[in-house]
Amino acid sequence: MAKIKVATTSLAGCFGCHMSFLDLDERLVALAEVAEFDRSPITDIEHCGPCDIGLIEGGVCNSENVHVLREFRKNCKILVAVGACAINGGLPAMRNHISLEDCLLEAYRDGIGVENAQIPSDPELPLLLDKVHPIHEIVKIDYFLPGCPPSADVFWTFLTALLEGREPSFPYELVHYD
C-alpha cells in the first residue's frame, strides 16, 4: 500500500501547533510507517507538492501567507485548519482592532525603548495585509482541529480516523484550549 503524503506549514502564529504535533512522540514512528512528509519543518522542503493531507497552523497576515495557503489548497486533497490562529486568527488577530499604520508606528517608532527606528520597507519583505484573517476566509478548508494548540491526542485521533476511512470526531475531553 502506498504511503499517504502529508504537508505542514506555519503562517502567522507561534509554531505551537507544530510543537504539539511533535508531542506524538513514539506515535510518530507509527505514523512514518504509513505516511511520508512533503513540505514541513521535518523535511525542509520549500514548496508543497501533491499531497493527501495539508495541515496549516497560523492566521493569514501577509502576501506570502496568502501565496503559501493557495499553494497548499491547490496541492492537497484535504486541507486542515490547525489551532486557534488558523481557525479564527488567534493572538495575531488582536492587531485587527487598530489600524495597520498605528500598529507599525507603535512597534517600530513610538514604542517604549524604541529610539531612532523606522518602519521596515525592504521590497524583500512580504506585503502586510490590513487585517489578520483565519485561513477559511482565503481558501476552502475541509477540517478544523481546535485548540491552542491542539493536543498530540487530537492530531492522533484525527489522522488515524482519516487513515482508517472514518469521519474524524473528537470526544469532549480532547477539545480544549490550554
LUMLUM-915457 format. One record per residue (C-alpha): residue in one letter; y, x, z negated. Coordinates in steps of 0.02 Angstrom, whole numbers, plus 32768, in hexadecimal, padded with zeros to 4 digits. Each point is the difference from the previous one (the first is absolute). Example, Ala and Ser with C-alpha at 12.3 -4.5 7.8 and 13.67 -1.06 7.14 Angstrom:
a7F1F82677E7As80AC80458021
//
This chain:
m800080008000a80AC8043802Ek807A80227F74i809A7F957FEFk80A680588018v80857FF17F79a80B58039800At808080037F74t80B880237FF1s808D7FF67F83l80AB7FBD8033a808D7FE57F81g7FA7800A7F5Ac7FC180787F7Df7F53802B8046g7FB27FAE7F67c7F8F7F91806Ah7FB380998052m7FE7804F7F55s7FA97F617FC5f7F938004809Cl7FCB80B17FD0d7FCF7FBA7F56l7F667FBD8059d7FBB80AA7FC9e7F45800B8028r800A7F5D8061l806280658083v7F5C80598027a7FAA7F59801Cl80927FC8806Ba7FF880A18067e7F4C7FD3802Fv803C7F65805Da80B58029802Ae8064808C804Ef80B9801A7FEAd807C8007808Er80B780177FD0s800E80197F45p803580837F81i7F47802D7FF5t7FF9803680B7d80B5802D8025i7FF07FAC80ABe80B07FD7803Ch7FE57F648069c7F917F687FE8g7F787FF08084p7F8E7F6A801Bc7FC37FC77F54d7FA57F737FAEi806B7FF97F63g80B380397FE0l803E80097F4Ci80BE80027FF0e805E801F7F5Fg80BC7FFA7FEBg808C7F988046v8061801B80A1c80A880577FE5n801F8066809Fs7FDE800D80BAe7F6D80777FE7n7FAC7F817F8Cv80127F7C8088h7FB480758083v7F6C80307F92l7FE07F4B7FCFr80007FC680B5e7F8B808F802Ff7F877FC97F78r80087F4A8037k7FDD803380B3n7F6C806C7FD2c7FAE7FA97F6Bk7F907F68800Ei80267FD27F4Bl80A7802B7FB1v80127FF97F43a80A07FFC7F97v7FD680667F66g80647FEA7F60a80A47FB27FCCc807180698070a7F9F7FD1809Ei7FF07F4A7FCBn80B27FDC7FC4g806680A1800Eg7FDE80357F4Dl807580787FA8p804C804580A2a80407F508025m806D80067F64r8084804C8072n80047F5D8062h807B7FB87F82i808980798031s803D803A80A9l7FB08097804Fe80AA80558003d80197FE77F45c7F50803E7FDEl801D80A08063l80AA801D7FB1e7FB67FEF7F52a7F6E80728027y805B8088805Fr80B97FFC7FD4d80307F9A7F68g7F6880117F8Fi800080577F58g7FF080BB8018v80237FF780BBe808E80728035n803A802E80AEa7F687FAE8050q7FFC7F9E80A0i7F8E7F7A8047p7F7B8053806Ds801D7FE280B9d7F8180728055p7FC27FB180A2e7F4E80337FCDl80067F847F6Ep7FBC7F528025l80837F77800Bl80077F9C7F5El7FEF7F44800Cd80807F917FA8k7F757FB87F93v7F5180317FC7h7F817F87804Ap7F4F7FD27FCFi7F8D8031808Eh7FD17F4D8030e80B57FE7803Bi7FE380858085v7F4A7FE78038k7F717F867FE4i7F99802B7F66d7F4B7FCA7FEBy7FE7801D7F45f806880247F65l7FC3806C7F6Ep806C7FD47F6Ag802E80767F75c8076808C7FD5p7F938057802Ap7F617FA18027s7F7580497F96a7F718065804Ad7F927F697FDAv806F7F92806Ef7FEE807C808Fw7F44800A7FE5t7FEA7F437FF5f80677FE8809El7FAE80878069t7F4E7FD77FCEa801B7F488028l8040802D80ADl7F708079801De7F847F797FCFg80527F828075r80427F947F72e80AF7FBB7FE8p805080687F75s802F7FA87F5Ff802F80447F57p7FD17FC57F53y80987FD57F98e7FEE80987F8El801380788094v80A97FBC8038h808680497F91y809B806D8002d7FFC80967F8C
//
